């Protein structure tokens, strides 16, 4: 599952200024709902419910909130680069400034897990996160997130 398939250019936000984790989830739910035709409150409630199970802040300023929805037929992502980090109750207790929301169909099982894995793999690359944090333009951020993984070089 490539990020190109789940992340449209319109799903990249580079100027968000949330005041809290809850406010951030509200802003992301609004954008996600707009992109995939779901009810904004339904998206927010699902993301909030998942956060109640445990923070999706994975460390190093990164969070991957996610939820499943019966009316979706494909994976949908929304990425946000925050102007100022917010407390996300992350595993390392560091504030979050890079957030990738993943919405999945109710029965997506393995695809949902593959999508989360792909997102985590891209965002755990220090070179990628440094470039994302330096980027100012949403098209540049989209290109960084959706470029093909570097091919391994045979010795």
N, C-alpha and C positions, 0 to 999 in steps of 0.2 A: 504494500500500500504506500504510494508516494504522497507527499504533502501536496503536490500539484493537483491531485484528484480531489482533495478535501478543502483546499484553501484557495479561494478566489482573490483576485487583487482587491475587491471591495471589502474583503473580510480582514484587511490589515489596517489597524488603527495605531497611529504613531503619536497622537497628541492627547491621550487621555490623562485627566487630572483627578482621579478619584480621591475622596477624603478618607475612605476606609475600605476594608475588604468587602463589606456588604454593598457599599456604593459601587465598587468595582464590578461585583457580580451583577448588579442591576444594569450598569452600562453595557457590559458584555452580553447579557441576556437580551437587551434591546436590539443590539446589532445582529446577534445570532437569529433572533426571531424575524427580523426584517429580511435576512438573507434566505431563510428556509421556510417562511410562511407559518411558523408556529406562534402560538400565543406567548407574548413576552413574559407574562406572569408564570406560565407553565415552565418556561425555560429557567427563569430565576428560581422558582421553587425547587426544580430538579437539581440545579447547581448547588443551592443552599443545603438541600437534603444530603447531597453527597459530601459536602464539607462537614456536616455534622457527624459523619462517620469517621472523619479524620481529615486533616488538612491535605489538600492536593499540592501544597507547596513542597517541592522536592528538594529544595536547597539551591544555593548559589543564585538567589534572586529569581528563581523560576517556579511557576505554578502551572499545573495542567488540570484545571477543573473540567469535569465531564459528566454527561448524563445520557440516558437512553429515552427514546420517544417512539411510541407506537406508530405515529403518522409519518415518520421519516423513512425514506427509502434508500438513503445513502449517508455516508459520513460527511459531516459538515464541520469545518473548523473556523475559528475566529482567533486572530492573533492581536495582542495589544502590547505596545511598548509604552510604559508609563513615564511621564515626565518626572515624577517623583515617586520613589518606592513607597509601598504601603505594607503595614504589618499584615501578614497572611497566615500567621501561626505555623510557619513552615517548619520542617523537620530540624533545620539548623538554626532556627530562631532569627534568621536574617530577613529583612523586608524584601518584597518581591517587586521587580520592575519589568519582567518579561512573562507574559501570560498567554497560554495557548488553550483555548476552550475547544473541546471536542464533543460534538453531539452525534449520537449514533442511533440507528434503528433499534427497536426493542429486541429483535432477534439477531443482532449483529455478532454476538459472541466472539468468535475468533477474530473477525475483522476489527471489532472494537479494540481488542487487546493488541492487535498488530498496529493499529493506528496510534494507540497510546505509546507503544514501544518505539515506533518510528519518530514520533514527536520528541520523546525523551532522548533518543539517540542523537537527533539533530541538536537539541538544546543543551545537551551535556558536552558538546564540543566547545572548548574554550575559545577557539578561533572564531567560530560562528557567533557565540554570544558577545564577544568583543566587537565584532563587526555590526551585529544587530544594535548594540548599545550606542555605537558611533553613528549609525545611519540616521538621517533626518527625513528621508523621503520614503513614503509607503511603497513605492514601486521597487526601490532598492531593498527594502526589508522583505518584500514578497519574493524577489529574486534570490535573496540569501536563503530564505527558508525552503524554496522549491527547487533549488539547483540539485542536479543529480549528485549522489554521494561520490566522493573521490574514489576512483578505481584503485584497487590495491596494486602495488607495483611488485612484480615478481622479482625475486633476488637473483 
